[in-house]
Amino acid sequence: MNRFTRIASAIAFSFAAMSTQAAQAVPVKNIVLVHGFFADGSGWKGVADILARDGYKVSVVQQPETSLEDDVKATVRAVEAGDGRSILVGHSYGGMVITEAGNNAKVAGLVYVAAFQPDAGESLKALADKLPPATKGIKATPDGHLYFDQALFHADFAADVPAADARFMALSQVTPAVQAATAPVSQAAWKTRPSWAIVSRDDLTVNPDLERFMAKRAGSKTVEIAGSHVAFIAHPAQVAKVIEQAAAAAGEK
């Protein structure tokens, strides 16, 4: 083989390798955002705006919080509507939802934001009982729903959100069914999907040590934010950055 032939062969091999890598690298452009208890999808606006600006297709699930099963169905519906694979992002109770819904074949990865990361057979209540939160603001109604005491809402749920905004959040809070908090997950998607976790260091609604325990158990790539339980509202750029890192990493497969 002469020198020219060797060079031509090397170039051809390089192009073939690049083509193979390009074929394998399928970017994840769909992001599905799932809210937690006492909130609705509007809380994701800051994060969603950043993701949309950066070229991602964002879906915000408005799950009913009537039961874990209903909320998983609503999330899977959003995943199935996407063109291609999705990154599922869950805040707080939303972590329960994405852990179950994430078993869908179109889910490429999971991002937990101050969220519960249950194993199979675990419920939100069972996890919270392991390492209880600092707040005493979560209470139950006589007809089987949960609410957050408005007098404690700003300090214990949304301390880094302006007082006026926190006041309206408290007034408009969703009251989830107790059964959503007591229903166990049947299969943990983090066992078969890559996962990322954002721990809120100043969280009084979910114990930060519980967040750390669950993230370590799941093998999640973990980032800590100095923020309240709703750090995704107060610090959307930091949260969006982790989501975009997850989308890029999951897209390399």
C-alpha positions in Angstrom: 0.0 0.0 0.0 1.6 3.3 -1.1 1.6 6.5 0.9 -1.4 8.0 -1.0 -3.5 4.9 -0.5 -2.7 4.9 3.2 -3.8 8.5 3.6 -7.0 8.0 1.6 -7.8 4.9 3.8 -7.2 6.9 7.0 -9.4 9.7 5.8 -12.2 7.3 4.8 -11.9 5.6 8.2 -12.2 8.9 10.0 -15.3 9.9 8.1 -16.9 6.5 8.7 -16.2 6.8 12.5 -17.6 10.4 12.5 -20.7 9.1 10.7 -21.2 6.3 13.2 -20.9 8.7 16.1 -23.3 11.1 14.5 -25.8 8.3 14.0 -25.6 7.4 17.7 -25.8 10.9 19.0 -29.5 11.7 19.1 -30.1 14.9 21.1 -32.9 14.8 23.5 -35.0 18.0 22.8 -38.2 17.2 24.6 -38.5 18.2 28.3 -41.5 17.3 30.3 -41.9 19.2 33.6 -44.0 17.8 36.5 -45.0 19.8 39.5 -45.4 18.7 43.1 -47.9 19.1 45.9 -49.5 22.4 46.8 -48.5 23.8 43.4 -49.4 23.7 39.7 -47.5 23.9 36.4 -47.2 27.7 36.4 -44.4 27.5 38.8 -42.2 26.1 36.0 -42.5 29.3 33.9 -39.0 30.6 34.6 -37.4 27.3 33.8 -39.6 26.6 30.8 -38.8 30.0 29.3 -35.1 29.4 29.5 -35.4 25.9 28.0 -37.6 27.2 25.2 -35.1 30.0 24.5 -32.3 27.4 24.2 -34.2 25.3 21.6 -36.0 22.7 23.7 -39.6 21.6 23.3 -41.2 22.0 26.7 -44.3 20.3 28.0 -45.7 21.2 31.5 -48.0 18.5 33.0 -51.0 19.8 34.9 -51.6 16.5 36.7 -54.8 16.4 38.9 -53.1 15.2 42.1 -56.2 13.0 42.7 -54.0 9.8 42.8 -50.6 8.7 41.9 -52.1 6.5 39.2 -53.9 9.5 37.6 -50.8 11.7 37.8 -48.6 9.0 36.1 -51.2 8.7 33.3 -51.2 12.4 32.7 -47.4 12.4 32.6 -47.2 9.4 30.3 -49.7 11.1 28.0 -47.3 14.1 27.7 -44.4 11.8 27.0 -46.3 9.9 24.3 -47.3 13.2 22.6 -43.6 14.2 22.1 -41.8 13.6 18.9 -38.9 11.4 20.1 -37.4 10.8 23.5 -37.9 13.0 26.6 -36.2 14.1 29.8 -38.7 13.9 32.7 -38.3 16.5 35.4 -40.1 16.2 38.7 -40.3 18.6 41.6 -41.1 17.3 45.1 -44.1 14.8 44.7 -43.4 15.1 41.0 -40.4 12.8 41.7 -42.8 10.1 42.7 -44.7 10.6 39.4 -41.6 10.5 37.1 -40.2 7.5 38.9 -43.2 5.5 37.7 -43.8 7.3 34.4 -40.1 7.2 33.5 -40.4 3.5 32.7 -42.0 4.5 29.4 -39.8 3.6 26.5 -39.6 7.2 25.3 -38.0 8.5 28.5 -34.3 9.0 28.2 -33.5 10.4 31.6 -34.8 11.8 34.9 -34.2 15.0 36.8 -35.3 15.3 40.4 -35.7 18.8 41.8 -36.0 18.8 45.6 -37.9 15.6 44.9 -38.8 12.2 46.2 -36.9 9.3 44.5 -38.7 6.2 45.7 -37.7 2.6 45.2 -40.3 0.1 44.2 -42.8 -0.4 47.0 -42.2 3.0 48.6 -44.7 5.8 49.0 -44.1 9.5 49.6 -45.3 9.2 53.2 -43.0 6.2 53.9 -40.0 8.2 52.7 -40.9 11.3 54.6 -41.4 9.3 57.8 -37.7 8.1 57.5 -36.4 11.6 57.8 -39.2 14.1 58.5 -39.1 17.7 57.3 -38.6 20.7 59.6 -42.0 22.1 58.8 -45.2 21.4 60.6 -47.3 23.2 58.0 -48.6 20.1 56.1 -52.1 19.2 57.3 -55.1 17.1 56.3 -58.7 18.0 55.6 -61.5 15.9 57.0 -62.3 14.6 53.5 -58.9 13.2 52.7 -56.9 16.0 51.2 -53.7 17.8 52.1 -52.9 21.5 52.4 -50.1 23.7 53.5 -50.9 26.1 56.4 -51.0 29.6 54.8 -49.4 31.1 57.9 -46.3 29.0 57.4 -46.3 28.8 53.6 -43.7 31.6 52.9 -41.2 30.7 55.6 -41.4 26.9 55.2 -42.3 26.3 51.6 -41.1 29.3 49.5 -38.7 31.4 51.7 -36.7 32.7 48.7 -39.8 33.8 46.7 -41.0 37.4 47.2 -43.6 37.6 50.0 -46.4 38.8 47.7 -45.8 35.9 45.3 -45.7 33.4 48.2 -48.9 34.8 49.5 -50.7 34.2 46.2 -49.2 30.7 45.9 -50.6 29.9 49.3 -54.0 31.2 48.4 -54.1 29.3 45.1 -52.5 26.1 46.3 -53.6 22.7 45.0 -54.9 20.4 47.7 -53.7 16.9 46.7 -55.5 13.7 47.7 -54.0 11.9 50.7 -54.0 8.7 48.7 -51.4 10.3 46.3 -49.0 10.5 49.2 -49.7 6.9 50.5 -49.6 5.0 47.1 -46.4 3.1 46.5 -44.4 3.1 43.2 -44.4 -0.2 41.5 -41.2 0.1 39.4 -38.3 2.6 39.9 -37.3 4.0 36.5 -34.0 5.4 38.0 -32.7 1.8 38.0 -32.8 1.7 34.2 -32.5 5.4 33.3 -29.7 7.9 34.0 -30.8 10.4 36.7 -29.8 13.8 38.1 -30.8 15.3 41.4 -30.9 18.9 42.7 -30.8 19.1 46.4 -32.2 22.3 48.0 -30.0 22.9 51.0 -32.4 25.2 52.8 -35.5 23.0 52.2 -37.9 22.9 55.1 -40.6 20.9 53.3 -38.5 17.9 52.3 -35.6 17.1 54.5 -32.4 17.9 52.5 -30.7 14.8 54.1 -33.5 12.7 52.7 -32.9 14.2 49.3 -29.2 13.4 49.6 -30.0 9.8 50.7 -32.3 9.1 47.8 -30.0 10.7 45.3 -27.0 8.6 46.5 -29.1 5.4 46.5 -30.2 6.1 42.9 -26.7 6.9 41.8 -27.9 10.3 40.6 -25.5 13.0 39.5 -26.2 15.5 42.2 -26.0 19.3 42.4 -26.9 21.3 45.6 -28.6 24.7 45.4 -28.8 27.2 48.3 -32.6 27.5 48.1 -36.0 26.7 49.6 -38.3 23.9 48.5 -39.2 26.0 45.5 -35.7 26.8 44.4 -36.8 26.0 40.8 -38.9 29.2 41.0 -36.4 31.4 42.8 -33.3 30.1 40.8 -34.6 29.0 37.4 -31.3 29.4 35.6 -29.5 27.0 37.9 -32.2 24.4 37.5 -32.4 24.8 33.8 -28.7 24.3 33.5 -28.9 20.9 35.2 -31.8 19.9 32.9 -29.9 20.9 29.8 -26.8 18.9 31.0 -29.1 15.9 31.5 -30.6 16.3 28.0 -27.1 16.6 26.5 -25.7 13.5 28.4 -28.8 11.4 27.6 -28.5 12.4 24.0 -25.0 11.0 23.7 -26.2 7.4 23.9 
